Amino acid sequence: MQKTLAHVERKRGAKLLQLTCVYGKLTPSLLHHTDNEVHLCDVAIGQLELARSKTTDVADRCLLTRMNAESLGYASDSFDQVILFFLFHELPLEARQHVYDEIARVVKCGGSVLITEYGDTPRGHLLYRFWPTRWIIGHLEPFLLGFWQEDVTEKLNAALQRQGKTLAGEPEIEHCFADFYRVMRFKIQ
């Protein structure tokens, strides 16, 4: 979470979009890390209520909306930064593609996309090499095996190009837990 927060847009007046609520401390930490307006959307009312209970002291900057990340109700080019925290591995391939397309649509040129997720297929990591653990992870996270094979940079850039945008250079990537997880910040032009 700390590596993610280090990449959050702090430019005054920036509008941030966090796609889906996250258990734990991400949303309140995000709001305390920046003075900017944060839009938070999720399909689950319970998740939004939980997020609201954790952000009462900064509720004026936290705008909660019940919405599916695959079909956002925001106008195109609305946000300076879109933040995803462990969302893609929860989605089947087609749903992930819709989310890439929506991110590309709502992020502004000059903005960024911040994705914290599992790393590339961690063939060298003990949790992956030990087949019972890999089986358990695959059973608990049925879409993770497909996500591990996905080139996030390529998918995001293709979605951006369909919107007349592109990546501004290579993404900034920080790895965690022996490359099992990664934080990726993509600049958009």
Secondary structure, DSSP 8 states (H G I E B T S, - for coil): -HHHHTTS--STT-EEEEES--SSSHHHHHHHH--SEEEEEES-HHHHHHHHHH-GGGGGGEEEEE--TTS--S-TT-EEEEEEES-GGGS-HHHHHHHHHHHHHHEEEEEEEEEEEE-S--TTSHHHHSHHHHHHHHHHSTTHHHHHT--HHHHHHHHHHHTT--B-SS-EEEEETTTTEEEEEEEB-
